[in-house]
Amino acid sequence: MEPLKNKIDFAAIVCVENANPNGDPLNGNRPRVNYDGHGELSDVCLKRKIRNRLLESGYSIFVQSDDNRVDDYRSLRSRAEGVLKNIDMKDEKQYREAACKQWLDVRAFGQVFAYKGSEDGSGVSIGIRGPVSVHPAFSIAPVIDRVTSIQITKSVSGEGDGTKKASDTMGMKHRVDHGVYVFFGSMNPQLASKTGFTDEDSEAIKSALLTLFRGDASSARPEGSMEIYKFYWWKHNSNNGQYSSAKVHRSVGSKVRVKEGITEPMRIEDYYFPSKEEIEQELPGLKCEVIEGE
């Protein structure tokens, strides 16, 4: 299979209802917000969910979280050394090719293989740049006033004989009552030619994005509390693209807004999203595929 030949851009609209989409460990795990009060999902968070969906679909993934791991390797180093045990890391070209061929997330997002030597203390570092970039997601309207925090208690003792309640019987949970987020991404053919990222791989990423929150439920994100509401996909007719990614992303980002007359959006119907025709009128010659959320 040949590497990706045509540049691809995409955008996704995420709807959040009574969920913590991405907790901030530096702020008591409250939902992430920026200085303007807009909600945020980090690019790392989004890539983690993409990897999980690909893993569930049967693809070979290098960076596996502990709770989604499908092999016996407990660290990235052990996985790399176990799977590529016949490849010498000193042969960087061969190691890069083998890693990209083995793992979809490596040839999509890239990876740094950096390990200390076991004998002389020297190390080996092999960096791979991936063709797929994903931006952080930001809410269309501020969510700082839509974050609810509640105190929770345990009904049982975590330790001891049960006669006394431990000091950890109190806790906090946080949620965004309502928020609509948008994020963007791109796929670069020049870098795809170096990692072997193909059209088939791009379709796998696309499918993962469309079903990003399936199987992602937790106490912080109950089933159905997060969804991909609308998805935009552009496939250019050349490797450099007919327009810059910034202009393509702006054709959606500059138009998504809260509808006029609504001061406090509380549901998805309170927002305006550009149509396929409106986007294609701004970007003549570039077809836009608009997919409604599942």
N, C-alpha and C positions, 0 to 999 in steps of 0.2 A: 504494500500500500504506500502511495506517495504522500509526502508531507502536505499539509494544508497549503493551498495555493492562493486563496482569496481571503483578504482581511475580513474579520467579523467583529461587529460591535453588538452589545446587548444592554438592555435596561430592564429592571424588575421593580414592580410595585408590591410592597409587603404591607399587609393589614394586620394590626395587632389589637387584640381585645382581651383585656384583663390577663396580661402575661408579662413576665420579665424577659424581654427578648435577648438581652445580653447584660448580665450583671457586671458591675465594676468592683473587683476585689479590693481596690484602694478606697472604696467608699461604702463599705459594709454590704457589698453585693447589690446595691441599689442599681436600677437601670441606668445605663450610661447616658449622659447628656453632655452637650458641649457648652461653651460659655454663653451661647445665645439661648440656652434652654431647649434646644432641639435634641430629640433622641438620637442615639447612635448605635449601630451595630458594627463592630470592627471587621475589617477584611479577614482577620484571622478566624473570627467566629463564623463568617460566611463560608470560608474555605473548608473549615472543619465539617460543616454540614454537607457541603458538596462531596467531600471525601466519604462521609458516612453513607450518603446515598449511592455513590459509586460502588462502595464496598458491599452494600446490600444487594446491588445489581450484579455482583459476581466479578467485578473488576479487581485486578491486583493493585493494592494500595500500599505505599511504603509507610506513610505517617498515619498510623492507626492509634486511636485513643484506647486507653485500657478497657473501657466498658464496651467497646465495639470490636475488640481484637479478635481475629479469626485464625491466628496461628499461635505458636508457643513461644514466640520471641517477646521478651519483656522490655526491650529497649531498641532504639533505632540502630545502634551499633551491632547488637546481636542479630538483628534482622538482616542488615547489610552483609555482615560477615557470614551468616548462615546461608543466605540465598546466593550470594556472589562469592562463595568460598573458593572458587577456582579462578577468580580474576584478581590479578595483582594490582593493588591500588597505585603502585608506582607507575603503571601504564595508564595514565589519565585518560587518554583517548578511548581505549578499550573499556575502561571502567565506566566512563560516561555513557557510552553506547549500550553497554549491558544494563545499566541502571535504568536508562530511558526505555529500553525494550521491555524490561521486566515490570515496571510500575507506571501506571497511567498518571498518577499525581506528580511523579517526577518529571515526566515529559510534558506535563501541562503547566505546573506551577514552578518547576525547578526545585533544586534542593542543594544544600551544602553538606557534604560528607567530610566532617572534620573530626579526626580522632587522634589522641595522643599515642605515641609509640609505646610498646610494652617493654622494650629492652633499654634503648639508649635515651629515652625521654623525648626523642624527636617526634614530630607529628606529621600527619598527612592531611591536606585539605583540598578537596575537589569541589568546585562550585559549578552548578548548572543553572543557567537562566532559562526560565520557562516562558512560553508564548502567551499564556493566559494570565491576564491581570484582572483583579477584582477590587473595586473601590469600596470604602466603608459606606454603609447605608445611613442616611440622615432623614429624620422625619420632616414632613412638609410643613407642619405647624409645630410650635413649641409643645413639649410634653411635660415640662418641669412642674406645671400645676396639675398634671394628670397622673402623677405618681402617688400611689397609695401605699402606705406602710402599715402593717398590722402586727401586733404581738401575738405569738403563738405559744402554747404550753404543751408539755407532754402529759399524757394520761397514765404513763407507767414510768417506773424508775429505770434508768439506763444501767445502773450498777447497784451492787449491794444486795441486801436481803429483802428490799422492798419496803422496809419500815420507815425509811426516810427518803424524801425526794432530794435528788442531787441538785447542785447549783446550776446544772445545764437544762433545767426544765423550762426555761424561758428562752424564746428566740424571736426573730423578726423575719417577716416575708414582705417583699416589695413587688409591686406590679405597675405596669402602665395601663390605666383604665381604657385608653383608646389612643391609637397612633397609626399613621400611615407613613411608611418609609419608602425611599427610592434609592436604588444603587445601580451602578453601571459597571461594565466590564468590556474587555476587548481580547481578541485573539490575533496574534502577530505572525504572519507567514514567514518572515525572515528568521525569527527565533524557532518557529516550528520546524524549519528545515534542519536546524541543528540538533533538535531533540527527537525528531521523527514523529511529531504530533500530526495526526491525520484528520481528514474530514470525518471519518468514523468516530474519532476521539471527540471532535467538536460536537457531534450529535449526542454523544454520551454525556458531555458536560451540560448540554442544552436540556436533555431529559432530567438530569439531576437538579438543575435549577428550577424546572417547572414543578417538581415534586419535592422541593427543598425541605419542607417541614413534615413530610411523612415519616413516621417512626421516630420523631424527635420530641415526643411528649415527655414531660416531667412534671413534678409538683409545681415548678416555676412556670412551666409552659404547658397547660392542660391541652389535651387533644382538641384541635379545632380552634385554638386561641390565636394561631398564627397561620397565615396563608399567603401564597403568591397570588395576588389578585389580578394582575395584568403583566404581560411579558412582551417586550419589544425585541426584535431580532433583525439585524441588518447584515446581509452578506454582500460585500462589495464585488465589483467585477475585475479587480486587480489585486496584486499583493500589497501595494502601497495604499490602496483605498481611494475611492472617489472623493472623499472628504476626510478631514481630520477627525479623530475620535472625539475631540473636544466639541466640534461643531455638531457631530451626530448626536452625542449625548445631550447637548444643549437643546436640540430639537424637541426633546421630551422634558428635560429638567427645567427649562425656562417657561414651560406651559403648564406643568402640573401645579395646581394651586387649590386653595379653598375657594368655593364658589362665592360670588358676590352676595352680600347681604347676610352671610353666616359668620358670626364672630367667634363662636366656639364649636368647631366641628366635633360631632359625637358619633358619626357613622360614615361608612365609606361613600354613601350617596352625597355627602356634603363636599366632595372634592370633584374637581374637573380634571379629566385626563385627555390628552390630545388623541385624535383619531388617526388612523392609518393615512387617510387622504390629506389631513392637515400636515403630517410629518413629511410625506412624499412631496407635497407642494413646496416645502421649504428646502428639500434636498432632491432637486430634479435628477432623475436617472437612477436613483438609489431606492430599491424596493425595500419596504418595511413590512415584516411579518408581525402582526399583533395577535397574541394568543391570550384568550381569557383564562383566568385561573380555573383549576379543576375543582 
